[in-house]
Amino acid sequence: MQSMPANYWRRRKHLRYYTDALAFARKLAPHAATLLDVGTGPTMYLSAAEGYSDIAAVDIKFWPEWDTWPDHISKIISPFERLSPIESDVVLCLQTLEHISPDIRDAFVAKLFACAKQVLVVSIPYKWSNSKTPNHDGLDQSTLDEWMGRTASSCIVSTETTGHMRLISGYVCDNDH
């Protein structure tokens, strides 16, 4: 993944799609107790996830901001694809799949589904053009469903004040994965 400017994460902490994704996950799995976020980064949005007894964040590196997070959020530093599945009622993977190399994407997605007991919520940039960021332009629901190997159960589009849109799709999982 490319290196980001110093203020990149600071600018992102109030983005609407974080709140929209958490509300969407709660709507799809209203009684979920556990939450796993894959590809978290340093943003604090997980501290707004209410009603979960257990929250875990996975990222490939330690972020200094994690030291300020509430104690009830477990932090796991590892490439997700190398971990044993971590079962959770809700699994979030926000703005991450477009950064995963196509040669490991299928295994990465299979691991996401293996972790999700009730619902997997995924977001991607939605119909962006000329974004100057590799793998962000032209993505839509058909692209995401192809990557996921199935059709989303439902989806919403979250629009930022900047006009950037993000597709948030939910994949309801059966108990047998």
N, C-alpha and C positions, 0 to 999 in steps of 0.2 A: 504494500500500500504506500502511496506517496506521502511524503511528509507534509504536515499541515502548518500554516502560519500560526504564530504564537497565540493570536486571539481567536482562532477558529472555534475552539470548544466553548470559549466564553460567549461568543456570538450565538452559539447553538442552544444554550441552556434554556431558553424560553420558547423554543419552537413549539408550535401548536401540535404537530404530529405526535409528540411524546404523550401529551394529555389525551389526544384522540385515540392513540393505540391502547393506552391503559383502559380507557372507558370502553373501547370496543372489545377488548379481552374480557373485561368484567361482564359485559352484556352476553358474550358467547358462553362464558363459564361462570355464572353468577355465584356459585358456591365453592369455587376453587380456593384451596388453601395454600398452595405452593406455586411459586413463580420462578422461572429460570430465564434470564436474559442473556442471549448469546451475541457477542460483539458489542459489549456495552459502551466502551470508551469511558471518558471521565465525567460525563454529564450526570447531574443529580436527579434525573427524572424518576429513578426507582424509589427515591425516598417519598414520592407522592403516591406510590402504590399502596392503597389502603386495603385492609382486610385479609392480607396474606400472612399466614403464620411463619412462613419460611420463604425467603427471597435469596436467590443466588445470582451473581453476575460473573460471566465468563468473558475474558478477553486474552489476547495473546501477549499482553504486556501489563505491568503494574503501572497504574496512573497515580501520581501523587495526590490527586483530588480524592482518591478512595479513602485516604486517612481521615477525611472529614465526614464520610458517610456514616449514617446510623449503624450501630453495632448489629442490628438484626439482618443486615445484608451481608451474606457471605461473599467473599471475593475469591475467584478461582483464576489463576494465571496459567494459561496453557492454550495451545492450539486446540480448539474445540474438537476437531476431527481425531485427535489423539486420546481424548478422554473416554472412559467407559461411559455409557449412557447414564445421565443423571435424570431420573424420572421426576417429573413435575406436572402438576395439573395444567398449568399454562406455560408455554414456551414462547418467548418473544425473540424475534430476529429482525431488528429494525435497521434498515439502510446498511445491510452487511452483504447480502447475497451477490450484489453487483460487483463486489470486490473479491469474491471467491473465484479462483482460477477454474475455468471450465473442466479441467482434467480431474479436479477433486470435488466439483459441485455436487455430483450425484451422491457420493458418499457423505458429504456434508449434510445434504438434505435428508438422506436416510437417517442420519444420526439425530437430526432435529425431530423427525417423526418418532424415532425410537424413544426420545425423551418425553414427548408430549402425551400425557395421559388423557387430557380432555380437549385441548385446543392449541394449535400452533398459529401464532399471529406474525405475519411477515410484512415488512414494508420495503418498497423500492421507490426510486425517483419515478414520477409518472409523467410520461410524454414530454420529457425535457428535450430541448434542442439547443445545440451550440453551448453546452455547459462548460466546456474546457476541461471536463473531468472524464477520463476514460470510462467506458461502460455505463454511463449515466443517461445517454440520450436514446429516445425512442422506446423506452421500456413501457409495457402496458400489461394488462391482465393476461393476455394470451402468452406473453413472454414468461411471466411469473408461473402460470400454470404449467407451461412446458418444463421449466426448471424444477417445479415441485412434483411433476409426474402425476398430477391430478388437478381437478377443477376445485377452485375455492368454494367453500360453503357460502360465504358472503364477503362483501368488500365495501369499503368506503374510500373516498378521496379526501385527504386533508390538504387544505390550501393555506399557505402562510401569507402573511401580510405582504410579502415580497412577490407573491404570485406563484412561487414554486409549489408544485403539487406533489404529494406522495400518495401512492396507492397503498392502502392497508388492507390486507386480505387475511381472512380467517379460514383455517382448515380444521374442521371438527374431526377429532380422532376417535376411533373406536377403542375399546379397552384392550383389544388384541394387537394394537398398533398395526 
